[in-house]
Amino acid sequence: MPRITPPVRRVRHTRPGAWRLPLLVFLLAWLPVAAHAQLAQMLIVANQTRTINRALADGKGVLIARKTVFDPMTDIGEQPSVMGGDYRPPLTYWLHRGTGTALVLGGYDSEEGRGKLLTPEYHFFILEPGLYDLAGYVRKTRRTSTMQGVRPSATPARSSLGFVGYSTTTLPAIQSYTAWVPPSAAGTTFDGETITEWYEPGYYQDRARLVADDALLIDMRGLVPNAADGEGNIASFLLEAGQIAVVSDFRMKFEHGDCDVPAPGHWVCALETLDFAMPFVPQQQDAQQAMLATGYKAKLVQKVSTALLVPGRLFADRPMALATDLRTTRGEPYAEFSATTR
C-alpha cells in the first residue's frame, strides 16, 4: 500500500514591526517632499515613546538633559544665559553611588555624553535608579590670559577641595579680512580693423574665513566626588525606578592658587574656593513644552519631573546665599553655596 505523505503547511514568520519599513517606503514615494520631515518626526516620536515606556516598566530611570555646546563659534560659554536656566557646563561627569558607573551628560558637538534623541534641544538617558554624584566637568574658554605668566609652584600644589587642570587647545573662529580683487576682462569688440578690449576695475572686498583661535581646556575632574563615608562631596541627584526626570541646572565657579606645570602648555592648580549654585524649584516645564511641540502625547509628558540637585558634603554647614546674577527661565533665583580652603 503506497504511503501517503500529508501536505506540509509552511508558515511564514515575520518579526514584529517588519511591516513598517515597506509602509514607510510606500508613504515616502507618494507624499510630497515637505511632508517627509513631518513623517520622520512622527516615527521618531513613536519609537522613542515605546523605548521610554519600556524602560520605565522595567524599573529603569530616564534622565532628560538639555544639549549643551562644547565648541562655541563665539563666546557663548562666557556669557550669562539670556533666557536663564541654562548654565550647566558643556560636559559634566557623574558617578552612580552604588556601582560607580560613569554618566556623562554632553551636547550637540561633543563625542562624549550623547543620549538618545528626544527633541531637537533635549536628549535622554536610560539609567539604573539611584543617587548620582557630580565628579566634575570639562569646558573650553577663549580667555587664554587666565594662565599667562603662571609660574610653577616651588612646592607641590595641595588642596582639600581638589584640583583644576588647564591645557592649551583651539576653538573655531570667524576672521574678517579685506581682499584685493584684480581687474578682469569684461568684453571684446572688433570693428573690422581694431580689436577693443575693456576691463572691470579692481576693487577691495570684505571677506570672512574660518580659523583656529587659541583657547584653554578647563578640566574640573580633579575634584573629590565622595567623602570618606561615601556621601557626595559636590552635589547629587536621585533618580528613582520608573521615574522620568529632567536634570536640574547648576553653575560652578572656582578660584585656584599654586599650580604645578607637568609639561609645557599644561597646568594643574590647587583649588582655593568652589562656588556651587542651583535652583530649588522644578525645571521640567521647558522640556515638557519642547516634547509637546515635537509631538509626544500628554500622557507621557505629564510624567516628567525634575531631578533636583542636593549640595554635597563640602558645603555642609555653609550659609546659603542668593546668586543675584542667575535665574531660571521663569525668573526664580538660584541658591549658592561656597567652600574654601582659605
N, C-alpha and C positions, 0 to 999 in steps of 0.2 A: 504493500500500500504506500503510495507516494506521500512524502512528508509535506505538509502544508505549512509554509512559513508565514506567520502573521505579519501584516504590514507594519512597518516601523513608522511611528509617528515622530516626526522631527519638530522639536520645539526650539524656536529661536529666542535666546535670552538676550535681552537688551538691558544694559546698565541704566539705573535711574538717571533721568536727566539727559539721556543721549539724544532725545528728540529736539533738544533746544538748539543745537548747532544748525541742523538743516532749516529749522524755522527761522533762525537768525539770518542765514544766508538768503532765504526767500524774501524776508522783510527788507533787508538791505538792498536787494535788487529792485524792489518796487517802490520803496519810499523815496521821496525827494532827498537830496543831499542835506538840506537844512534839518531834516528830521533824524539823521544818523546820530548826531551828538546826543539828542534827547533820548533816543532809544538806548544808546550805550549807557547813559547815566541811569536810566531805569533798571537796566540789567545789573549794573554795579550795585545800586542800592538794594535790589532784591537779594543779590548774592551776599553782600555784607550783612544784611539783616539776618539771613539764615546763619551766617558764621557767628555773629554776636549772640543770637538766641541759643545756639547750640552750646557755646562756651558757658553762658550763664546757667543753662540747665545742667551742665556737667560740673558745676561748682567752682568754676574759674571766676576770676575778676577781669573786667575790661576797663582799661585806663585810656582815657581820651586826652590828647595833648595837642595844643596848637603848634603848627610847624614854625620853626624859627629859621632865621637867615644866618648862616655861618660866615659867608664871604660877601659882605655888602659891597656894592659898587660905590656907595658913598658912605659917609659916617653914620649910617643908620644906627649901628650899635652904640654910638657915642652919645646920641641924643635922647632926651626923655621921650617916652611914648606919647604921641599926640593924642591918641584916644584913651590912653590909660589901660591898665590891666594887662600889659604885655611887656614885662621887664625880665622874664626868665632868661638866663643866659642861653646861648645857642646850643651847646652840648652839655647836658647835665648827666651825672653818673650816680646811680643808686645801688644799694645792696639790700637784698632780701634778708631780714634779720635772722630768720630761721635756717636758711640754706646757704646764704652768702651768694646766691645767684645775682649776677650783674644785670642791671637795667639801664639802658642808655636812651635818653629822650633827645631827639635831634630835629632836623628840619628839612627844608627844601633841597639844599645843595650839599649836605654833608653825607659822607659814605656811611657813617655810623648813625644809629638812632632812628632809622626809618621804620615806621609801623605800617599797618595796613591802611589803605586809603579809606577815609570816612567821608570827608568833603574836601573841596579844594584847599581849605585852610587847616583842616584837622586830620589827624590820623589816630589809629587806636592800636593798643597792645593787649594781647590775651595773656594774663599773668596768673601765677599762683597767688591765692589770697594771703594776706599777712601784712606785716609792717615793712616799709621800705625806708632805709636811712640814706640821707644825702651824703655822698662821698666827695663831691666836688664838681667842677665844671671846666670847660675849655672854651676859649673865645679868642678872637683876633682884634687888634686895635691898630690904628694908624699913628697913635701917639708914641712914636719911637723915642721922643725926647725923655720919656719916663726913665730909660736906662742909660742915657748919655752921661758920661762922667762917673758912673758907678765903679768903684774900685773893689777888688777882693778884700774880704774881711781878714784882719790879722789872725783871728781865731775862728774855728768852725762856727757857723751860724746855728743858734739854738732857739727854739720856741716851743712853748707848751700848747700853742694853737695849731701849729703846723707850718707848712712852707708853701710858697708860690714860686713856680718856675716860669722863666721867660726865655724865649729863643727867637732869633731873627727869622722872618718869613716875608712873604709878599702878599699884597692884595691887588686885585684889578682896579684900574682907574682909567677914566676918560681924559685924555690930554688934548687940549685945543692948541692949534698952531696955524700959521699963515703960510700958504704955499704959493709960489710963483707959477702961473700957467703961461707958457710961452705963446707967442703969436702962432696962428695956424692958418693954413691955406683955406680961403673961403670960396674961391672960384676962378675960372679962366675963361677969357673970350678971345676970339680970333676974327678979325675983320677982313681977312684975305691977305693982309700984308703984315699986320703986327699982332703978336700974342701978348695979351694983357693978363696979368695975374694980380689978384688982390688978397689981402690977408686980414684976419680978425686980429685986433691988437692984443697984446698980452695983458694980464691983469693978476692981481693978488686975490686969493680965495681962502676964506676961513674953513678949516677942516678939523676933524677930530679923529683920534686913533686910540686904541686900547693899549695901555701899557701896564707894567707891573710896578706898583709903589712899594717902598719899604714899609714893613709892618712888624709887629710883635705878636707872637703866640703866647697867650697867658694860660698857664696850666695850673688850675687850682685843685689838682687831685693829690696834693701833698698834705691835705687835711687828715686828721684822725677821725674817721667816721663814727667810731663807737668807743664808749668809755670802758673801763676795766670790767664793769659788771654787765657789759653787753648792751647797755642803753645807747640810744642815738646821741651823738655829740652836737650835731649841727641842726638838723631838722628831719622830721619823719612824717610819713602819711600812712594811713591804714586803708587797705583795700580789702573789703570783705568778700566772702564767697557769694556769687550771684549778684554782685554789685557792678554797675557801670557808672563810672565817675570821671569827671574832669580833674586833672591835677591842678592844684592851686598855684597861683602865680607867686613869684618872690623876687627879691633883689638882694644881691650880696655886694658889699663894699669892704675894702681892706686897706690897711697901711702896713708896710713892711720896714724892717730895719736892716741889719747887716746881710750881705749877700756873699755866697760862695760863687766862684767862677770856674766851673769844672772844665770849660773849653771856650774858645773864642765864640762870641755870639750866644752864649748860654749863661744864665744866672739862676741860682737857687737862693731865695731870700726868706729870712725868718719873719713870720707874721707877728705884728705887734698889736693890731686891732682888727676885729672882724665884726661887721655890722650886718644884721640879717633882718629884712623887712618882709612882711606878708600881710595880706588882708584876712581878717577873721569873719568874712562873710561869704556866702555861696557865690560861685562864679560860673555856674553851668549855663546861665541864660544865653550867653553869646553862642556857645556850642549848640544849644537847643535850637536857636534861631537858624543857624547855619544848616543843621540837619533837616529842619522843616523845609527850608528853601531848596535843599538838594533833592527832596522827595521822600524822606523817611516818614513812616507812619507815626502819628501822635502817640500810639500805644507804646512804642519803643522810646520815643523822645522823652516822654514823661518819666521814664525810669532813671534818666541821667541825673546824677547828683554831683557833689564836689568832694574830692579827696583833700580835705583841709590839712594844711601843714601844722605841725606842732613843734615849737622851738625845742632844741636839744639841751643836753646836759651843760654845754658850755655857757648857756645863757640862764642857767638856774640861779634864782635869787637876784637876777639883774632887773633893774627897773625898766618898765616898758615906756616907750615914747611914741609919739605920732610922727611919721615921716611926712612932713608937710609938702614935699615935692612929689609924692606918689599918690595915685588914686586909681580906683577901678573905673571901668567904663561907665559906671553909674554914679561916680563921684564919691564913693566911700573911701575913707583914708586907710592907710597901711599902718600896722603896728611895727615898731622897730626895736630890736634888741641889740646890745653891744657887748662884746667880750674883749678884754685887753690883757696884755702881759705887763703893762706899764705900772 
